[in-house]
Amino acid sequence: MKFDNVVTAVALYAVLQVLFAFPLTVLALQVFGVTMVGHYSAGLSAVFLSMLVVGYLFNAEIRQERRGAVLRIVLLSAFYELLVVVFQPTLADWVPFAISKPKEAFDGTVVTTVEWFLYNLSRRGNMFVNVAVILGVGVLGLYAGLKLGETRAS
């Protein structure tokens, strides 16, 4: 599988994930209410379904290289997810919020260096968990898509 096919597969994954994520999030919010379970279940379902479609559509290319192609697609998609996780906080003006909330809760309190360190540590832990989960769910989705493509070919 050539690198341009891998990039095309990951681009398709990214577009499909956005298209699947919104309706699944609306559905999950109706079922679970406004909870993190609903939000995360919709996101993981969108990742799985997107990889399922990618595995189905790129079945022939992936079968030629097997593990190498799956590894490239999943790693590049995990990198894409990492960029989404890293850049998501930059979209909001969160620094004034993070400083003002402790001051409101505890009169005159400032955020300490240790608290900022712990916040950054928790962000890195969040990135690690996200990448690990995306790798696992991505491999499962690609495998299921390959199996669906097998039944289509026979």
N, C-alpha and C positions, 0 to 999 in steps of 0.2 A: 504494500500500500504506500503510495507516494505521499510526501508531506502535504502537497496541495489537497489531496483527498482527505487527509486527517484534519486539515484546517477547515475544509468544507463541512466535514462531519461535525466538528465542534461548533462551527457557526450555525449549522442547522440545529444542533442541540440547544444552543443559547436562545435562538429564536423560538423554538418549540417550547422551551421551558417557560419563557415569558407568556406565550399563548396559553399554555396549560395552567400556569400558576394562578392567574387571576380568577378564572371560573372555579377552579378547585378551592381557592381561598374563600370565595364567596360561599360555596357549598359547605366548606368546613366550618365557617363562622355560623352558618345557619344550624348545623348539626351540633357543634361543640360549644357554641357561644364564643365570646371574645376571650379566648384563652390561648396560651402558648401551644397547647396540644393541637388545637385547630390550625394554627399558623404553621407549625412545623410539619404536621401531617400533610398539609397541602403542598408545602415545599418539597418534601421528600417524594410525594406522589408525582409531582411535576418532573422531578429529576428522573425517576424511574421510567415514567411514560415517555419522556423525551429520549432517553437512551434506548428504550425499546424500539422506538421508531427509527432511530439512527442505526441500530443493529439490524433492523429489518431492511432498510433501504440500502445500506452499505454491506449487505450480506456477502456478496461475491468478493468484494475487495478485502473484507476482513478474513474470509476463509482462506485466502491465498497465504497470508502471513500468520494467521491465528493469534498467538499470544502477543506478538510484536505489535500488531495493529490495535488490538484491544488495549494494550498498555499505553500506546501513544495517545489514543483517543481519550482514555480515562485520565491520564496525567494532564493532558492539555485542558480537558474540561475541569479538572480540579484546580488548575492554575486560574482558569477563568472565574471559578467560584471564589477563589481566594481574592482575586481582584475585586469582585463584588463585595465581599465581606470587609476588605480593607478600606475601600473607597466609600462605602455606604455612610459611615459617620461624617464624612466630609461634606455631605449634601446638606446637613443640618447645622445650624449655629448652636452647637451643644456646649461649647466652653462656658459661655455666660450662665447657662442653665446649671452646669455642673458646679460652678462656683456659688451661684445664688441660692441653690437649694439647701446646702448645709448652713448657710448664714441665716436663712429663714427658720430652719428647724432648731438650730442652736444659736442663740443670740450672739452675733459677733464672731462666730467660728470661721476659721479659714481652712482650706484644704491643705493638708500637710504633704510633704514629699513622699512619705510612706504610702499615703492614700493614693497619690498619683501613680506610684510604682505598682501598687496592687491593682489599680485600674488597668494599667498597661499589661500587667501579667495576666489578668483575666481576659483581656482582649486576645492575647496570644494563645491562651488556652482555648478560647472560642474558635480561633482560626484553625488550631490543630484538630479539634473535634469536627469542625465543618469539613475540612479536607479529608479526614479519615472516613467520615460518613459518606461523603460524595464519592470517594473511591469505591467503597463497598457497594453502595446503591447503583453506581454507574456500571460496575462489572456485572451485577445481577441483571440490570436492564439490558445491557448489550448481549449477555448470554441468552436472555429470554427472546430478544429480537432475532438473534441468530437461529434459535430453535424454531421460531415462527417462520423464518425464511427457509429453513430446511423443509418444513412441511409444505410450504408453497412450491418449492422446487420439485418435490417428489410427486 
